[in-house]
Amino acid sequence: MRQHFCYIIVAAACLCASCNTQRKVAETAITVTPAYCQLTSGTDNRAEMELNFHIPEKTLSKRSRLVITPQLMVGDSVYDEYDPVVVEAGIYADKLRRKEVLEGYHDPYKEQKRQVDDATAAFTLSYHESVVLPASADTARIVAVVSTDGCGQCTGIDTLEMASIVRALAYVEWIEPVFTIRPKIVEGKGEARLQFAINLYDIDLDMGNNRAELDSMLQALTPVLTDTLATVNSFTVYGMASADGSLKFNTALARNRANAAMQYVAHRLGLTDRQMERIHIDSRPEGWQPVLRAMKLDSHPDTARVADILQRLADKDDDAQERLIRRLACWQDIREKYLAKDRKVEYTYSYTIRSFTTDREVLDMYAKRPDAFNEEELLRAATLMKTDAEKIEVYRTLLARFPRCETAINNLAYLYLRAGMEAEARTLLQKLPERYPDLESKQLKIREEAAR
């Protein structure tokens, strides 16, 4: 269903020229404040109008009655008319009472009369009205028919421009999300750079930056290995074999170092043997490419020689490449400057988070673990919320994690409009140029039409 929200009513402090066949109410114009009054409609297109009419001195004579009748104009037609404001001068009021007693006259404005101390002096009349805005119109006006003839219909009529109404944002439609159950598979990887004693794999927490590196690894893997909603699909920890030395020896050493790092994490998390069975320990050669990259960054004069060896022996293992690199005059530089002092332990993982399939489960788990929701589940959670404020909170949570979700952007803008937050809604809708391609140009056109 297409619905429209957010109107702006701007009060104009001016008095339009009256019909040439009628006399003016007074030389000084009746005015309206606030000069720019903004009203926002709710879901039923209803807005509350709070204004003040300022009546100048000598607008009324002692024998007259002031009638101000606000009307809602759509184009040149009266769409609705609201309760009038009525003030009587003393002599007029006396005559009317005699007519009621002697002739049984019924005054149609009896319920709308306002009491003022001196009707011929300057005074202010407050005005409150609930305005039902037309859903089919982008522009409208609030005008007041002003009369001092007594009946409010015959003579002495002027038209007071009270306000213009502009649909601030038109054609914003609610998107009803379709709930689909999709596997929530999370993949990730990381690394820890550790230092070891030569040819050993025991971890010394006081060596280099080992403690901080392992704590960072622990922090990254805790949600993967301990989340009760997660099922591990794959988990591998690799030790990176050093480029220098025997490939066979380094591969076994790298594997043992990877296992030592994982055992540190497992001990801190209290993992069971069954949990450890899902974790695979492996190793792979680091190769000489990191050395070559470091030499290039340093603009070493022998960089080209190392690059040539690696290219010619690209189909050989690290040992074959190392034998030629060791013969270079720059070998001492390579060993001292470009061989990494630490050894990299890399980990990769994939796990599946349990899906929430029923409405009851969605609501229950959102209260406990909104971080475990995917985009579809968060959209469902928003739909299930009872109040607009609750829906707004869910959509904000959703966009913090999935900032490109078109349904969330659109529906949050819709809710903002319903709450009167036009600026926030406009900011969101500007992110949907394909859905609302003429948003700015349309609003400019509407405002220009309303101003005329």
C-alpha positions as CSV (number, residue, x, y, z in Angstrom):
1,M,0.0,0.0,0.0
2,R,1.3,3.4,-0.9
3,Q,1.3,5.9,2.0
4,H,2.5,9.5,2.2
5,F,4.0,11.2,5.2
6,C,5.5,14.3,6.5
7,Y,3.9,17.6,5.6
8,I,5.3,21.1,6.5
9,I,2.9,23.9,7.3
10,V,4.5,27.3,7.1
11,A,2.5,30.2,8.5
12,A,2.7,33.4,6.5
13,A,2.3,36.7,8.2
14,C,0.5,38.6,5.5
15,L,-3.0,39.7,4.5
16,C,-4.1,39.1,1.0
17,A,-6.1,41.7,-0.9
18,S,-9.9,41.3,-0.5
19,C,-12.5,41.3,-3.2
20,N,-12.8,44.8,-4.7
21,T,-16.6,44.7,-4.1
22,Q,-16.0,44.4,-0.3
23,R,-14.5,46.8,2.2
24,K,-11.3,46.0,4.2
25,V,-11.6,44.8,7.7
26,A,-9.1,47.4,9.0
27,E,-6.2,49.5,7.8
28,T,-3.8,47.4,9.9
29,A,-3.5,43.7,8.9
30,I,-4.4,40.8,11.1
31,T,-1.3,38.6,11.4
32,V,-0.5,35.0,12.4
33,T,2.4,33.7,14.5
34,P,4.6,31.7,14.5
35,A,5.7,33.1,11.2
36,Y,6.9,29.7,10.1
37,C,5.1,26.9,11.8
38,Q,6.1,23.3,11.0
39,L,3.6,20.5,11.5
40,T,4.1,16.8,10.8
41,S,1.3,14.4,10.0
42,G,1.0,11.0,11.6
43,T,0.0,7.7,10.1
44,D,-3.6,9.0,9.6
45,N,-2.4,12.2,7.8
46,R,-3.4,14.3,10.8
47,A,-1.4,17.2,12.2
48,E,-2.0,19.5,15.2
49,M,-2.0,23.2,14.3
50,E,-1.1,25.7,17.1
51,L,-1.3,29.3,16.0
52,N,-2.0,32.8,17.3
53,F,-4.1,35.5,15.6
54,H,-3.0,39.0,16.4
55,I,-5.9,41.5,16.0
56,P,-4.8,45.1,15.7
57,E,-6.5,48.0,17.5
58,K,-9.8,49.2,16.0
59,T,-10.3,46.1,13.8
60,L,-13.8,45.9,15.4
61,S,-16.1,48.8,16.1
62,K,-18.4,48.6,19.2
63,R,-21.3,47.4,16.9
64,S,-19.5,44.6,15.1
65,R,-18.5,40.9,15.5
66,L,-15.2,39.4,14.2
67,V,-15.5,35.9,12.6
68,I,-12.3,34.1,11.4
69,T,-13.0,30.8,9.6
70,P,-9.9,28.8,8.7
71,Q,-10.2,26.6,5.6
72,L,-8.1,24.0,3.9
73,M,-7.6,24.8,0.2
74,V,-6.5,22.3,-2.4
75,G,-5.9,24.2,-5.6
76,D,-8.8,26.6,-5.9
77,S,-11.3,24.3,-4.0
78,V,-12.2,24.3,-0.3
79,Y,-11.2,20.8,0.9
80,D,-12.2,21.3,4.6
81,E,-13.4,24.0,6.9
82,Y,-12.6,24.3,10.6
83,D,-14.2,25.8,13.7
84,P,-14.2,29.6,13.5
85,V,-12.9,32.1,16.0
86,V,-15.6,34.6,17.1
87,V,-15.3,37.8,19.1
88,E,-18.1,40.3,19.7
89,A,-18.0,43.9,20.6
90,G,-20.2,45.1,23.5
91,I,-23.1,46.8,21.7
92,Y,-23.3,43.9,19.1
93,A,-23.4,41.3,22.0
94,D,-26.2,43.2,23.7
95,K,-28.3,43.4,20.5
96,L,-27.8,39.7,19.9
97,R,-29.0,38.8,23.4
98,R,-32.2,40.8,23.0
99,K,-32.8,39.1,19.7
100,E,-32.4,35.7,21.3
101,V,-34.9,36.5,24.1
102,L,-37.5,38.3,22.0
103,E,-37.3,36.3,18.7
104,G,-35.9,33.0,19.9
105,Y,-32.9,33.5,17.6
106,H,-30.2,30.7,17.7
107,D,-26.7,32.0,17.1
108,P,-24.7,29.4,15.0
109,Y,-21.5,30.7,16.5
110,K,-22.5,30.4,20.2
111,E,-20.0,27.6,20.9
112,Q,-17.1,29.4,19.3
113,K,-17.3,32.8,21.0
114,R,-14.2,34.1,22.7
115,Q,-14.2,36.7,25.6
116,V,-11.9,39.7,25.4
117,D,-11.7,42.6,27.8
118,D,-12.0,45.3,25.0
119,A,-12.9,44.1,21.5
120,T,-11.9,47.5,20.0
121,A,-8.4,47.3,21.5
122,A,-5.5,45.1,20.2
123,F,-5.7,41.5,21.4
124,T,-4.4,38.0,20.6
125,L,-6.4,34.8,20.0
126,S,-4.8,31.4,20.3
127,Y,-6.0,28.8,17.9
128,H,-5.6,25.0,18.0
129,E,-7.0,22.7,15.3
130,S,-6.5,19.1,14.2
131,V,-5.9,19.2,10.5
132,V,-6.5,16.2,8.3
133,L,-4.3,16.5,5.3
134,P,-5.4,15.2,1.9
135,A,-3.5,12.1,0.9
136,S,-3.9,12.9,-2.8
137,A,-2.4,16.4,-2.9
138,D,1.3,17.5,-2.7
139,T,0.4,21.1,-1.9
140,A,-2.4,22.8,0.0
141,R,-3.1,26.1,1.9
142,I,-4.7,27.1,5.1
143,V,-6.6,30.3,4.7
144,A,-8.9,32.2,7.0
145,V,-12.1,34.0,5.8
146,V,-12.3,37.1,7.9
147,S,-15.5,39.0,8.4
148,T,-16.8,41.8,10.7
149,D,-20.4,41.7,9.4
150,G,-21.7,39.6,12.2
151,C,-22.8,36.5,10.3
152,G,-19.4,35.8,8.9
153,Q,-20.8,35.2,5.4
154,C,-22.2,38.3,3.8
155,T,-20.1,41.4,3.8
156,G,-16.8,42.8,4.8
157,I,-14.8,39.7,3.8
158,D,-11.0,39.5,3.6
159,T,-8.9,36.3,3.1
160,L,-6.0,35.8,5.5
161,E,-3.2,33.5,4.3
162,M,-2.4,31.4,7.3
163,A,-0.2,28.7,6.0
164,S,1.1,26.7,3.0
165,I,1.2,23.0,3.2
166,V,4.0,21.1,1.4
167,R,4.4,17.3,1.3
168,A,8.0,17.2,2.4
169,L,8.7,13.7,1.1
170,A,6.2,12.0,-1.2
171,Y,5.8,8.4,-2.4
172,V,7.8,6.7,0.3
173,E,6.5,3.1,0.3
174,W,7.0,0.5,3.0
175,I,8.8,-2.6,1.9
176,E,7.5,-5.8,3.5
177,P,10.5,-8.1,4.0
178,V,10.2,-11.7,2.8
179,F,11.7,-14.0,5.5
180,T,14.1,-16.6,4.0
181,I,16.3,-19.0,5.9
182,R,19.9,-18.8,4.7
183,P,22.9,-20.7,6.2
184,K,25.1,-18.3,8.2
185,I,28.6,-19.3,7.2
186,V,31.4,-17.2,8.5
187,E,35.0,-17.5,7.2
188,G,38.1,-15.8,8.5
189,K,41.8,-15.9,8.9
190,G,44.6,-14.3,10.9
191,E,48.2,-14.6,11.9
192,A,50.5,-14.4,14.8
193,R,54.1,-13.4,14.4
194,L,56.2,-15.3,17.0
195,Q,59.8,-15.5,17.9
196,F,61.5,-18.8,18.9
197,A,64.9,-19.9,20.0
198,I,67.0,-21.3,17.1
199,N,65.7,-24.7,16.0
200,L,63.2,-24.9,18.9
201,Y,59.4,-24.7,19.0
202,D,58.8,-24.0,22.7
203,I,57.0,-20.7,23.2
204,D,58.7,-18.1,25.5
205,L,56.1,-15.5,26.3
206,D,58.9,-13.0,27.2
207,M,60.6,-13.3,23.9
208,G,59.9,-10.4,21.5
209,N,56.2,-9.6,21.2
210,N,55.0,-13.2,21.7
211,R,52.6,-12.5,24.6
212,A,50.7,-9.7,22.7
213,E,50.6,-11.8,19.5
214,L,49.2,-14.9,21.2
215,D,46.7,-12.8,23.2
216,S,45.5,-11.3,19.9
217,M,45.2,-14.8,18.4
218,L,43.3,-15.9,21.5
219,Q,40.9,-12.9,21.2
220,A,40.2,-13.6,17.5
221,L,39.5,-17.3,18.0
222,T,37.5,-17.2,21.2
223,P,34.1,-16.6,19.5
224,V,34.9,-19.2,16.9
225,L,35.8,-22.0,19.3
226,T,33.5,-21.2,22.2
227,D,30.3,-19.9,20.7
228,T,27.5,-22.3,21.6
229,L,25.6,-21.2,18.4
230,A,28.6,-22.0,16.2
231,T,29.5,-25.3,14.5
232,V,33.1,-25.4,13.2
233,N,33.3,-26.5,9.5
234,S,37.0,-26.3,9.1
235,F,39.9,-25.0,11.2
236,T,43.6,-25.1,10.2
237,V,46.7,-23.7,11.8
238,Y,49.7,-23.4,9.6
239,G,53.3,-22.9,10.6
240,M,55.3,-21.0,8.0
241,A,58.6,-22.8,7.1
242,S,61.6,-20.5,7.0
243,A,63.3,-19.9,3.7
244,D,66.8,-20.6,5.0
245,G,67.9,-24.1,6.0
246,S,66.7,-27.5,5.0
247,L,63.1,-27.5,3.7
248,K,62.4,-30.8,5.3
249,F,63.7,-29.8,8.7
250,N,62.0,-26.3,8.6
251,T,58.7,-27.8,7.6
252,A,58.6,-30.2,10.6
253,L,59.8,-27.3,12.9
254,A,57.1,-24.9,11.5
255,R,54.4,-27.6,12.1
256,N,55.6,-28.0,15.7
257,R,55.6,-24.2,16.3
258,A,52.0,-24.0,14.9
259,N,50.9,-26.7,17.3
260,A,52.6,-24.9,20.2
261,A,50.7,-21.7,19.4
262,M,47.4,-23.6,19.1
263,Q,48.0,-25.5,22.4
264,Y,48.5,-22.1,24.1
265,V,45.0,-21.0,22.8
266,A,43.4,-24.4,23.7
267,H,44.7,-24.3,27.2
268,R,43.5,-20.7,27.8
269,L,40.0,-21.6,26.4
270,G,39.8,-25.0,28.1
271,L,39.1,-26.8,24.9
272,T,38.1,-30.5,25.1
273,D,39.8,-33.3,23.1
274,R,36.7,-33.5,21.0
275,Q,36.9,-29.8,20.1
276,M,40.6,-30.2,19.4
277,E,39.8,-33.0,16.9
278,R,38.3,-30.4,14.6
279,I,41.6,-28.4,14.5
280,H,44.2,-29.4,11.9
281,I,47.9,-28.5,12.2
282,D,49.8,-28.1,9.0
283,S,52.8,-26.1,7.6
284,R,53.9,-24.6,4.3
285,P,57.1,-23.0,3.1
286,E,57.4,-19.3,3.3
287,G,59.8,-19.2,0.4
288,W,62.2,-16.5,-0.7
289,Q,59.6,-14.0,-2.0
290,P,59.4,-12.1,1.3
291,V,63.1,-11.7,1.2
292,L,62.9,-10.4,-2.4
293,R,60.2,-7.9,-1.5
294,A,62.2,-6.6,1.4
295,M,65.2,-6.1,-0.8
296,K,63.1,-4.2,-3.3
297,L,61.8,-1.9,-0.7
298,D,65.3,-1.3,0.5
299,S,66.6,-0.7,-3.1
300,H,69.4,-3.2,-2.5
301,P,71.8,-3.3,-5.4
302,D,71.7,-7.1,-5.7
303,T,67.9,-7.3,-5.8
304,A,68.0,-8.2,-9.6
305,R,70.3,-11.1,-9.0
306,V,68.0,-12.6,-6.3
307,A,65.0,-12.0,-8.6
308,D,66.8,-13.8,-11.5
309,I,67.5,-16.9,-9.4
310,L,63.9,-17.1,-8.2
311,Q,62.6,-16.8,-11.7
312,R,65.1,-19.4,-13.2
313,L,64.3,-21.9,-10.4
314,A,60.6,-21.2,-10.0
315,D,59.9,-24.9,-10.5
316,K,62.4,-26.0,-7.9
317,D,62.0,-26.1,-4.1
318,D,63.4,-23.6,-1.6
319,D,66.6,-25.6,-1.1
320,A,67.6,-25.4,-4.7
321,Q,67.0,-21.6,-4.7
322,E,68.9,-21.2,-1.4
323,R,72.0,-22.9,-2.7
324,L,72.4,-20.3,-5.4
325,I,71.4,-17.4,-3.2
326,R,74.0,-18.4,-0.6
327,R,76.7,-18.0,-3.3
328,L,75.9,-14.4,-3.9
329,A,78.2,-11.7,-2.4
330,C,75.2,-10.2,-0.7
331,W,74.3,-13.3,1.3
332,Q,75.6,-11.8,4.5
333,D,73.3,-8.8,4.0
334,I,70.4,-11.1,3.3
335,R,70.9,-13.2,6.4
336,E,71.4,-10.2,8.7
337,K,68.8,-7.8,7.2
338,Y,66.1,-9.6,5.3
339,L,65.5,-13.0,6.9
340,A,62.6,-12.5,9.2
341,K,63.4,-12.6,12.9
342,D,60.0,-13.9,13.7
343,R,58.0,-16.9,12.3
344,K,54.5,-16.6,11.1
345,V,51.7,-18.8,12.4
346,E,48.6,-18.5,10.2
347,Y,45.1,-19.7,11.0
348,T,42.0,-20.1,8.7
349,Y,38.5,-21.1,9.8
350,S,35.0,-21.6,8.7
351,Y,32.0,-22.0,10.9
352,T,28.2,-22.0,10.7
353,I,26.0,-20.1,13.2
354,R,22.6,-21.7,14.0
355,S,19.7,-20.2,12.1
356,F,16.6,-18.8,13.9
357,T,13.6,-20.2,12.1
358,T,10.5,-19.4,14.2
359,D,9.1,-16.0,15.2
360,R,9.3,-16.9,18.8
361,E,13.0,-17.9,18.4
362,V,13.8,-14.7,16.5
363,L,12.4,-12.5,19.3
364,D,14.0,-14.5,22.0
365,M,17.4,-14.7,20.4
366,Y,17.3,-11.0,19.4
367,A,17.0,-10.0,23.0
368,K,20.1,-12.3,23.8
369,R,22.3,-12.4,20.8
370,P,21.6,-9.8,18.1
371,D,25.2,-10.2,16.9
372,A,24.4,-13.8,15.8
373,F,21.7,-12.6,13.4
374,N,22.2,-12.3,9.6
375,E,20.5,-9.7,7.5
376,E,17.3,-11.7,6.8
377,E,16.8,-12.5,10.5
378,L,17.3,-8.9,11.5
379,L,14.7,-7.9,9.0
380,R,12.3,-10.4,10.4
381,A,13.0,-9.2,14.0
382,A,12.1,-5.6,12.9
383,T,8.8,-6.9,11.4
384,L,7.9,-8.6,14.6
385,M,8.4,-5.6,16.8
386,K,5.2,-4.0,18.1
387,T,6.1,-0.3,18.2
388,D,7.8,2.1,15.8
389,A,10.4,2.9,18.4
390,E,11.3,-0.8,18.6
391,K,11.4,-1.2,14.9
392,I,13.7,1.8,14.5
393,E,16.1,0.3,17.0
394,V,16.3,-3.0,15.1
395,Y,16.8,-1.2,11.7
396,R,19.6,0.9,13.2
397,T,21.2,-2.2,14.5
398,L,20.8,-3.9,11.1
399,L,22.3,-0.9,9.2
400,A,25.3,-0.8,11.6
401,R,26.2,-4.3,10.4
402,F,24.7,-4.3,6.9
403,P,24.9,-0.6,5.7
404,R,23.8,-1.4,2.2
405,C,20.5,-3.1,3.0
406,E,18.0,-1.3,0.8
407,T,15.0,-2.6,2.7
408,A,16.4,-1.4,6.0
409,I,17.3,2.0,4.6
410,N,13.9,2.5,3.0
411,N,11.8,1.3,6.0
412,L,13.9,3.2,8.5
413,A,13.3,6.4,6.5
414,Y,9.6,5.5,6.4
415,L,9.5,5.2,10.2
416,Y,11.5,8.5,10.6
417,L,8.9,10.3,8.5
418,R,6.1,8.8,10.7
419,A,8.0,10.2,13.7
420,G,8.4,13.6,12.1
421,M,12.2,13.2,11.5
422,E,12.3,14.6,8.0
423,A,16.0,15.5,7.9
424,E,17.0,12.0,9.0
425,A,14.6,10.4,6.5
426,R,15.9,12.5,3.6
427,T,19.5,11.6,4.4
428,L,18.6,7.9,4.2
429,L,16.6,8.2,1.0
430,Q,19.4,9.9,-0.8
431,K,21.2,6.5,-0.5
432,L,18.5,5.0,-2.8
433,P,18.8,7.0,-6.0
434,E,17.5,4.2,-8.2
435,R,14.3,3.8,-6.0
436,Y,13.8,7.6,-5.6
437,P,15.6,9.2,-8.6
438,D,13.7,12.4,-8.6
439,L,13.5,13.0,-4.9
440,E,15.2,16.4,-4.8
441,S,13.9,17.8,-8.1
442,K,10.3,16.7,-7.2
443,Q,10.5,18.4,-3.7
444,L,11.9,21.6,-5.2
445,K,9.1,21.7,-7.7
446,I,6.5,21.1,-5.0
447,R,7.9,23.9,-2.8
448,E,8.0,26.3,-5.8
449,E,4.4,25.6,-6.5
450,A,3.4,26.1,-2.9
451,A,5.2,29.4,-2.7
452,R,3.3,30.8,-5.7
